[in-house]
Amino acid sequence: MVNIFKHFFNFFLALTLQAIFIANVFAANSDLIEIYEKAVNYDALLSASRYQNEATKELINQGRSLFLPSITASGGYDEKDNERKILTPGVSSNELLSGNKADFHSYDYNITITQPLFDYGAFQQYKQIISQTNLSDKQLLQSQQDLIYRVSLVYFETLMARDEIELLEAQKKAVNEQLLESEARFEAGLLSITDVNEAKTKMALIEAQLIAAMQKLKIKRQQIKTITGEEPGILKGLNVGMNFVQISSDIDEWVNLGLQNNLELGIAQDQVTIADYEIGVRQADHLPTVDAIASRSRNWDKGGFPYGATENKGIRSYSDVLGVEINIPIFSGGYTSSRVREAKLLKFKTEEDAEYLKREVELKIRENFLNLQANFAEIEAYFQALKSAELSLESTQLAFQEGLRNGVEVLVAQQVLFNAKRDLLKSRYNYLIYLISLKLSAGMLTRNDIQEINQYLTVNEI
């Protein structure tokens, strides 16, 4: 029963791997640049940032309108039905005052043009809007850099997941050969059953690891689909002959570049500037405003004055105004002063946030730089460890053939070898991730960076 289950499990595992590989074979090859270009046109976060940037630019037109004339117009039409009681007999002899009913209508219109001449608050608000558009431009660039980082990260993580499967498959093949060898030696009475059981246990563990690795690969490919909108084909992997070059720049140079170019810091500085202009906007409530006013109004009252007149004896009134209007705020109960104090305190808070962010950015740059240096040294160390593990496995297998070592020792040597291979591959990907992270934290990450990496990608034959 156990053997039947084992054969069924192996068949299912092989069928799943075959389905994945066949799907990849018939799918188009994809490299880092192609994945990025698709993400540029599909990613929702970048698209939202674009719309936000375009909406913010509309604030410029709104700011300019503060200095341009405004025109208002109003009109009215009334139907009137009035009635009164006359108590003085002498009034009835007066034609204009006679009568106790009046049914008539009236209509009017008014047009006013206002041109601001002096408004300090509007000037401060316009400068605030310019800073807001600068901030929005930086946020858009930040979204573009973030997309480059996210695409690169998921791309290399997908390659790592694929390499994990390939290493486990190779390890499974080697362990299976060791199992067959152990079973043959056990039947010949040259080994104990312990070696056979250890090999079987190792096979079961590898099969469980394969299931987890395949699941991880599926998840990573779905993450790529979430960013690009479509299932990726065969992802090009790193050329095995790719040589990594250690960065020669000093860490302080990277810190200085980051403090100048980091977009998060630029956004924080714009927020401080906006808060500063907000103080001016609120202080302007203490200052007078000066406007030029031009207006025209017309009124037609068809009912005469006040009652009893015929429609032909109605009243018309005209008014034309041209002048300057000055509004001087005197006292608002302390409301304006309180708002100014609030704006100053908020600016202090924004400055402290910017200072905290500056320290965090500097720390992040130093961490990424040191990680990159350490990772470069790890690549060389893992490469040497891989050579040593290969030699160790060869000598252990030779000693096993001569009866000087047991099967457990061979399995341990195989595990050391595959761990060294996995660590070396992982360190190569981590180097690229740390490099991109360093450039991102320094605000220098561009499409050219992934284009350079893309030149070292090649199609893995599956």
C-alpha positions as CSV (number, residue, x, y, z in Angstrom):
1,M,0.0,0.0,0.0
2,V,2.9,2.3,0.9
3,N,4.6,1.6,-2.4
4,I,1.4,2.3,-4.4
5,F,1.0,5.6,-2.7
6,K,4.7,6.4,-3.3
7,H,4.4,5.6,-7.0
8,F,1.2,7.7,-7.3
9,F,2.9,10.6,-5.5
10,N,5.9,10.4,-7.8
11,F,3.7,10.2,-10.8
12,F,1.7,13.3,-9.7
13,L,4.8,15.2,-8.9
14,A,6.3,14.5,-12.3
15,L,3.1,15.3,-14.1
16,T,2.9,18.7,-12.3
17,L,6.5,19.6,-13.2
18,Q,5.9,18.5,-16.8
19,A,2.8,20.7,-17.0
20,I,4.8,23.7,-15.7
21,F,7.7,23.1,-18.1
22,I,5.4,22.5,-21.1
23,A,3.6,25.7,-20.4
24,N,6.9,27.5,-20.3
25,V,8.1,26.0,-23.5
26,F,5.1,27.2,-25.5
27,A,5.2,30.6,-23.8
28,A,7.3,33.4,-25.0
29,N,10.6,34.2,-23.3
30,S,10.5,37.2,-21.0
31,D,13.4,39.2,-19.7
32,L,13.5,41.9,-17.0
33,I,12.9,44.8,-19.4
34,E,9.9,43.2,-21.0
35,I,8.3,42.5,-17.6
36,Y,9.0,46.1,-16.6
37,E,7.5,47.6,-19.8
38,K,4.4,45.6,-19.3
39,A,4.2,46.7,-15.7
40,V,4.5,50.4,-16.7
41,N,1.3,50.1,-18.8
42,Y,-0.6,48.0,-16.3
43,D,0.5,48.7,-12.7
44,A,-2.4,50.3,-10.8
45,L,-0.1,52.1,-8.3
46,L,1.8,53.9,-11.0
47,S,-1.4,54.7,-12.9
48,A,-2.9,56.2,-9.8
49,S,0.2,58.3,-9.3
50,R,-0.1,59.6,-12.8
51,Y,-3.7,60.7,-12.3
52,Q,-2.8,62.3,-9.0
53,N,0.0,64.2,-10.7
54,E,-2.3,65.4,-13.5
55,A,-4.9,66.5,-11.0
56,T,-2.4,68.4,-8.9
57,K,-1.3,70.3,-12.0
58,E,-4.8,71.7,-12.3
59,L,-4.1,73.6,-9.1
60,I,-1.9,75.9,-11.1
61,N,-4.9,77.2,-13.1
62,Q,-6.8,77.5,-9.9
63,G,-4.0,79.6,-8.4
64,R,-3.8,81.9,-11.4
65,S,-7.5,82.5,-11.2
66,L,-6.9,84.2,-7.8
67,F,-5.3,87.2,-9.7
68,L,-7.8,87.4,-12.6
69,P,-11.1,89.2,-12.6
70,S,-14.3,87.5,-11.6
71,I,-17.7,88.3,-13.2
72,T,-21.0,87.7,-11.5
73,A,-24.5,88.3,-12.9
74,S,-27.9,88.1,-11.4
75,G,-31.5,88.7,-12.6
76,G,-35.0,88.5,-11.2
77,Y,-38.6,88.6,-12.3
78,D,-41.5,89.1,-9.9
79,E,-45.3,88.9,-10.3
80,K,-47.0,91.1,-7.6
81,D,-50.6,91.1,-6.5
82,N,-51.1,93.8,-3.7
83,E,-54.2,95.2,-2.0
84,R,-54.6,97.9,0.6
85,K,-57.4,99.8,2.5
86,I,-57.5,103.6,2.2
87,L,-58.4,105.3,5.5
88,T,-57.9,109.0,4.4
89,P,-60.6,110.3,2.0
90,G,-58.4,113.0,0.5
91,V,-56.0,110.4,-0.9
92,S,-58.6,109.3,-3.5
93,S,-58.3,112.6,-5.3
94,N,-54.6,111.9,-6.0
95,E,-54.1,109.9,-9.1
96,L,-50.8,108.4,-8.1
97,L,-52.0,107.4,-4.6
98,S,-55.6,106.3,-5.6
99,G,-56.6,102.8,-5.8
100,N,-56.5,99.9,-3.4
101,K,-55.3,97.1,-5.7
102,A,-52.2,96.7,-7.9
103,D,-51.5,93.8,-10.1
104,F,-48.1,94.2,-11.9
105,H,-44.7,92.7,-12.5
106,S,-41.1,93.9,-12.1
107,Y,-37.8,92.6,-13.3
108,D,-34.1,93.5,-12.9
109,Y,-30.5,92.4,-13.6
110,N,-27.1,93.1,-12.2
111,I,-23.6,92.5,-13.5
112,T,-20.5,93.0,-11.3
113,I,-16.8,92.7,-12.3
114,T,-14.2,92.4,-9.5
115,Q,-10.5,92.7,-10.2
116,P,-8.1,91.9,-7.2
117,L,-5.5,94.6,-6.9
118,F,-3.9,93.5,-3.6
119,D,-4.3,90.1,-1.9
120,Y,-1.3,88.9,0.0
121,G,-3.0,85.7,0.9
122,A,-3.7,84.8,-2.7
123,F,0.0,85.4,-3.5
124,Q,1.1,83.0,-0.7
125,Q,-1.5,80.5,-1.8
126,Y,-0.2,80.5,-5.4
127,K,3.4,79.9,-4.2
128,Q,2.0,77.1,-2.0
129,I,0.4,75.6,-5.1
130,I,3.8,75.7,-7.0
131,S,5.4,73.7,-4.2
132,Q,2.5,71.2,-4.3
133,T,3.1,70.6,-8.0
134,N,6.8,70.1,-7.3
135,L,5.9,67.6,-4.6
136,S,3.6,65.8,-6.9
137,D,6.3,65.5,-9.6
138,K,8.6,63.9,-7.1
139,Q,5.9,61.5,-6.0
140,L,5.4,60.4,-9.6
141,L,9.2,59.8,-9.9
142,Q,9.1,57.9,-6.7
143,S,6.3,55.7,-8.0
144,Q,8.3,55.0,-11.1
145,Q,11.4,54.1,-9.0
146,D,9.3,51.9,-6.7
147,L,7.9,50.0,-9.8
148,I,11.5,49.3,-11.0
149,Y,12.3,48.0,-7.5
150,R,9.1,45.9,-7.2
151,V,9.6,44.4,-10.7
152,S,13.2,43.6,-10.1
153,L,12.5,42.1,-6.7
154,V,9.7,39.8,-7.9
155,Y,11.7,38.9,-11.0
156,F,14.8,37.7,-9.0
157,E,12.6,36.0,-6.4
158,T,10.9,34.1,-9.1
159,L,14.3,33.0,-10.5
160,M,15.4,31.9,-7.0
161,A,12.2,29.8,-6.7
162,R,12.8,28.2,-10.1
163,D,16.4,27.5,-9.2
164,E,15.3,25.9,-5.9
165,I,13.1,23.5,-7.9
166,E,16.0,22.6,-10.3
167,L,18.4,22.0,-7.4
168,L,15.9,19.8,-5.6
169,E,15.3,17.8,-8.7
170,A,19.0,17.3,-9.1
171,Q,19.4,16.4,-5.5
172,K,16.4,14.0,-5.7
173,K,18.1,12.3,-8.7
174,A,21.4,12.0,-6.8
175,V,19.7,10.6,-3.6
176,N,17.7,8.2,-5.7
177,E,20.9,6.8,-7.2
178,Q,22.3,6.6,-3.7
179,L,19.2,4.7,-2.6
180,L,19.5,2.2,-5.4
181,E,23.2,1.7,-4.6
182,S,22.4,1.2,-0.9
183,E,19.6,-1.2,-1.6
184,A,21.9,-3.3,-3.8
185,R,24.7,-3.3,-1.2
186,F,22.1,-4.2,1.5
187,E,20.9,-7.2,-0.5
188,A,24.5,-8.2,-1.0
189,G,25.0,-7.9,2.8
190,L,27.5,-5.1,2.5
191,L,25.4,-2.4,4.3
192,S,23.0,-2.2,7.1
193,I,19.3,-1.4,6.7
194,T,20.1,2.0,8.3
195,D,21.7,3.4,5.1
196,V,18.6,2.3,3.1
197,N,16.2,3.9,5.5
198,E,18.2,7.1,5.7
199,A,18.1,7.4,1.9
200,K,14.3,6.8,1.8
201,T,13.8,9.4,4.5
202,K,15.9,11.9,2.5
203,M,13.8,11.2,-0.6
204,A,10.6,11.9,1.3
205,L,12.0,15.1,2.6
206,I,13.1,16.3,-0.8
207,E,9.7,15.5,-2.3
208,A,8.0,17.6,0.5
209,Q,10.4,20.4,-0.3
210,L,9.6,20.1,-4.0
211,I,5.9,20.6,-3.3
212,A,6.7,23.8,-1.2
213,A,9.1,25.1,-3.9
214,M,6.6,24.6,-6.7
215,Q,3.9,26.3,-4.7
216,K,6.3,29.2,-4.1
217,L,7.1,29.4,-7.8
218,K,3.4,29.5,-8.7
219,I,2.9,32.4,-6.2
220,K,5.8,34.4,-7.6
221,R,4.5,34.0,-11.1
222,Q,1.1,35.2,-10.0
223,Q,2.8,38.2,-8.4
224,I,4.3,39.0,-11.8
225,K,0.9,38.6,-13.3
226,T,-0.6,41.0,-10.8
227,I,2.0,43.7,-11.8
228,T,1.9,43.0,-15.6
229,G,-1.6,41.7,-16.2
230,E,-0.5,38.5,-17.9
231,E,1.2,35.2,-17.1
232,P,5.0,35.4,-17.8
233,G,6.7,32.9,-20.1
234,I,10.1,31.5,-19.5
235,L,12.0,34.0,-17.5
236,K,15.6,34.6,-18.6
237,G,18.1,33.8,-15.8
238,L,21.4,35.1,-14.9
239,N,24.3,34.1,-17.1
240,V,26.4,31.7,-15.0
241,G,29.5,33.4,-16.4
242,M,28.5,36.8,-15.1
243,N,31.2,38.4,-13.0
244,F,30.3,40.8,-10.3
245,V,32.4,43.9,-9.7
246,Q,32.7,45.4,-6.3
247,I,31.6,49.1,-6.1
248,S,34.6,51.3,-5.5
249,S,32.8,54.4,-4.2
250,D,33.1,55.4,-0.6
251,I,30.1,55.0,1.6
252,D,30.1,58.7,2.5
253,E,29.8,59.6,-1.2
254,W,26.7,57.5,-1.4
255,V,25.3,59.2,1.7
256,N,25.9,62.6,0.2
257,L,24.3,61.6,-3.1
258,G,21.3,60.2,-1.3
259,L,20.8,63.3,0.8
260,Q,20.8,65.3,-2.4
261,N,18.7,63.0,-4.6
262,N,16.5,60.9,-2.4
263,L,12.9,61.5,-3.4
264,E,11.5,60.9,0.0
265,L,13.7,63.7,1.4
266,G,12.7,66.0,-1.5
267,I,9.1,65.4,-0.8
268,A,9.6,66.1,2.9
269,Q,11.4,69.4,2.1
270,D,8.5,70.4,-0.2
271,Q,6.1,69.6,2.7
272,V,8.1,72.0,4.9
273,T,7.9,74.7,2.2
274,I,4.1,74.2,1.9
275,A,3.7,74.5,5.6
276,D,5.8,77.7,5.6
277,Y,3.5,79.2,2.9
278,E,0.5,78.1,4.9
279,I,1.7,80.4,7.6
280,G,1.7,83.3,5.1
281,V,-1.8,82.4,3.9
282,R,-3.2,82.6,7.4
283,Q,-1.3,85.7,8.3
284,A,-2.9,87.4,5.3
285,D,-6.2,87.3,7.2
286,H,-4.7,90.2,9.2
287,L,-4.1,92.3,6.1
288,P,-6.5,94.4,4.0
289,T,-7.5,93.4,0.5
290,V,-8.0,95.9,-2.4
291,D,-10.3,95.2,-5.3
292,A,-11.4,97.2,-8.3
293,I,-15.2,97.1,-8.7
294,A,-17.4,97.8,-11.8
295,S,-21.1,97.0,-11.8
296,R,-24.2,97.8,-13.7
297,S,-27.8,97.2,-12.5
298,R,-31.2,97.8,-14.1
299,N,-34.7,97.6,-12.6
300,W,-38.2,97.9,-14.2
301,D,-41.2,98.2,-11.9
302,K,-44.4,98.1,-14.1
303,G,-46.8,98.9,-11.3
304,G,-46.2,102.6,-10.7
305,F,-45.7,104.0,-7.2
306,P,-47.0,103.0,-4.9
307,Y,-50.4,101.8,-6.2
308,G,-53.0,102.6,-8.8
309,A,-50.7,103.7,-11.6
310,T,-51.0,102.2,-15.0
311,E,-48.4,100.0,-16.5
312,N,-47.2,102.8,-18.8
313,K,-46.4,104.9,-15.7
314,G,-44.1,102.3,-14.1
315,I,-40.7,103.2,-12.7
316,R,-37.3,102.4,-14.1
317,S,-34.1,102.7,-12.1
318,Y,-30.5,102.6,-13.4
319,S,-27.2,102.2,-11.5
320,D,-23.6,102.1,-12.7
321,V,-20.7,101.8,-10.3
322,L,-16.9,102.1,-10.9
323,G,-14.6,102.2,-7.9
324,V,-12.1,100.6,-5.5
325,E,-13.1,98.5,-2.6
326,I,-10.9,98.0,0.5
327,N,-11.7,95.4,3.1
328,I,-9.8,95.8,6.4
329,P,-10.1,93.0,9.0
330,I,-10.1,94.5,12.5
331,F,-11.0,91.7,15.0
332,S,-12.2,88.1,14.6
333,G,-12.3,87.1,18.2
334,G,-8.7,85.8,18.1
335,Y,-9.5,83.2,15.4
336,T,-6.9,84.4,12.9
337,S,-4.1,84.6,15.5
338,S,-4.9,81.1,16.7
339,R,-4.8,79.8,13.1
340,V,-1.4,81.4,12.6
341,R,0.0,79.8,15.8
342,E,-1.4,76.5,14.7
343,A,0.3,76.8,11.3
344,K,3.7,77.6,12.9
345,L,3.5,74.6,15.2
346,L,2.5,72.3,12.3
347,K,5.6,73.6,10.4
348,F,7.8,72.7,13.3
349,K,6.3,69.3,13.3
350,T,6.9,68.9,9.6
351,E,10.5,70.0,10.0
352,E,11.1,67.3,12.7
353,D,9.5,64.7,10.5
354,A,11.9,65.7,7.7
355,E,14.9,65.5,10.1
356,Y,13.8,62.0,11.3
357,L,13.4,60.9,7.7
358,K,16.8,62.3,6.8
359,R,18.4,60.1,9.5
360,E,16.5,57.1,8.4
361,V,17.5,57.6,4.8
362,E,21.2,57.9,5.7
363,L,20.9,54.7,7.8
364,K,19.2,52.9,5.0
365,I,21.9,53.9,2.5
366,R,24.6,52.8,4.9
367,E,22.8,49.5,5.5
368,N,22.4,48.8,1.7
369,F,26.0,49.8,1.0
370,L,27.4,47.5,3.8
371,N,25.0,44.6,2.7
372,L,26.3,45.0,-0.9
373,Q,29.9,44.8,0.2
374,A,29.3,41.9,2.5
375,N,27.3,40.1,-0.2
376,F,30.2,40.6,-2.7
377,A,32.5,38.8,-0.2
378,E,29.9,36.1,0.3
379,I,29.8,35.3,-3.4
380,E,33.5,34.5,-3.4
381,A,33.2,32.6,-0.1
382,Y,30.2,30.5,-1.4
383,F,32.1,29.8,-4.6
384,Q,35.0,28.4,-2.7
385,A,32.6,26.5,-0.5
386,L,31.1,25.0,-3.6
387,K,34.4,23.8,-4.8
388,S,35.2,22.3,-1.5
389,A,31.8,20.6,-1.3
390,E,32.3,19.0,-4.7
391,L,35.7,17.6,-3.7
392,S,34.3,16.4,-0.4
393,L,31.4,14.6,-2.1
394,E,33.8,13.0,-4.6
395,S,36.1,11.7,-1.9
396,T,33.1,10.5,0.2
397,Q,31.6,8.6,-2.7
398,L,34.9,7.0,-3.5
399,A,35.4,6.0,0.2
400,F,31.8,4.6,0.1
401,Q,32.6,2.5,-2.9
402,E,35.6,1.1,-1.0
403,G,33.6,0.5,2.1
404,L,35.3,3.2,4.2
405,R,32.2,5.4,4.5
406,N,28.5,4.6,4.9
407,G,25.6,5.9,3.0
408,V,24.6,8.4,5.6
409,E,27.9,10.2,5.2
410,V,27.3,10.3,1.4
411,L,23.9,11.9,1.9
412,V,25.4,14.5,4.3
413,A,28.0,15.4,1.7
414,Q,25.4,15.6,-1.0
415,Q,23.3,18.0,1.2
416,V,26.4,20.2,1.8
417,L,27.0,20.4,-1.9
418,F,23.4,21.4,-2.8
419,N,23.3,23.9,0.1
420,A,26.5,25.5,-1.3
421,K,24.9,25.6,-4.8
422,R,21.8,27.2,-3.4
423,D,23.6,29.7,-1.3
424,L,25.8,30.7,-4.2
425,L,22.8,31.3,-6.5
426,K,20.9,33.2,-3.8
427,S,23.9,35.4,-3.1
428,R,24.2,36.3,-6.7
429,Y,20.5,37.4,-6.8
430,N,20.9,39.2,-3.5
431,Y,23.8,41.2,-4.8
432,L,21.6,42.6,-7.6
433,I,18.7,43.3,-5.1
434,Y,21.1,45.1,-2.7
435,L,22.5,47.1,-5.6
436,I,19.0,48.2,-6.8
437,S,18.1,48.9,-3.1
438,L,21.1,51.1,-2.7
439,K,20.3,53.1,-5.8
440,L,16.7,53.4,-4.8
441,S,17.6,54.7,-1.3
442,A,20.0,57.2,-3.0
443,G,17.3,58.3,-5.4
444,M,19.4,57.2,-8.4
445,L,17.4,54.2,-9.6
446,T,16.5,54.5,-13.3
447,R,15.4,52.2,-16.2
448,N,19.1,52.1,-17.3
449,D,20.0,50.2,-14.2
450,I,17.7,47.3,-15.0
451,Q,18.7,47.6,-18.7
452,E,22.3,46.9,-17.7
453,I,21.3,43.9,-15.7
454,N,19.1,42.7,-18.5
455,Q,22.2,42.3,-20.7
456,Y,23.4,39.5,-18.5
457,L,20.2,37.5,-18.7
458,T,20.0,34.3,-20.8
459,V,17.3,31.7,-21.5
460,N,17.5,28.7,-19.2
461,E,17.0,25.5,-21.1
462,I,14.3,23.4,-19.4
